[in-house]
Amino acid sequence: MIVARSIPEFRKARASLGDLAFVPTMGALHAGHLSLVDVGRRHATQSAVSIFVNPTQFGPHEDFHKYPRPIEADLAMCESAGVDLVFLPGVEDLYPPNEPAIRIEFPSLFSVLDGPRRPGHFAGVCQVVAKLFNIVQPQFACFGEKDFQQLAILSALVRSLDFPLTIVPCPTLRDPDGLAMSSRNRYLSAPQRARGLSISRALFSAQNLVAQGERSAEVLVRTMRQILLEGDPAIPIDLQYAAVVNAVTLQSIDAIATESRALIAMKVGETRLIDNIALIPPASR
Ligand code: AMP
């Protein structure tokens, strides 16, 4: 496994590789990240992972400085997953001082769900991913459905700017209790984690209702909110949204159609958790 710590080093190493599946990450790797590497390997002969905690996608009061950075453990996980090339740039490699500001924006996709709650977040994601695509030059780029709005936005980015690569959506990996794996789960105490499980419970309930024929988004949202709001009142939560949307436009819908998705964001203590699930009506199974 080659570890490249600058853009020139990466470009040199990349030149010796063929078809590449790329998995961009912020590190603190878990089995969910490695599942993306596995999916990538079905598409391309070689794989690259980037590990970069991207400052432009964090708000001023978010956890950029305390975001976990267990680099040695991450590299060991990449090695054991059979990754060919790791890109480990520093902030000044990707953001040299004194460059003019740049902003990529998809107003209709940024104005919903996490967009208004994390101002600047998706612009920062688009900026860093566009740069990484140009540096890494992959044939395939793997992104988790766990971050569904991000996946929809990056799919739009590739389409709109004609990046010569294919986005590969990858299913969400969950712990056995149902909690979607996330680098931020390590912030949760045991009671907070138990409270956070209401998120996957609510999503699975919505999915089951749709499988049984329910089509009303209002009914689904009400059911999810009920499940999310019951629980130990000693654990503070902030339910930010429970929504049912079109999976491509991300706009709210009234009735379930073929491409529908339920999404939830909830803070448990100081930790913000997000998760989502496909809603598949019986006729389209
Ligand atoms: P992050 O390091 O949080 O930026 O995530 C890097 C990539 O891993 C993104 O494409 C995420 O959607 C994906 N990812 C994170 N958690 C999971 C999970 N539990 N299952 C599948 N993919 C995930």
Boltz pocket constraint, residues with backbone or C-beta under 6 A from the ligand:
constraints:
  - pocket:
      binder: B
      contacts: [[A, 24], [A, 25], [A, 26], [A, 27], [A, 32], [A, 33], [A, 35], [A, 36], [A, 142], [A, 143], [A, 144], [A, 145], [A, 146], [A, 147], [A, 170], [A, 171], [A, 172], [A, 173], [A, 174], [A, 180], [A, 181], [A, 182], [A, 183]]
      max_distance: 6.0
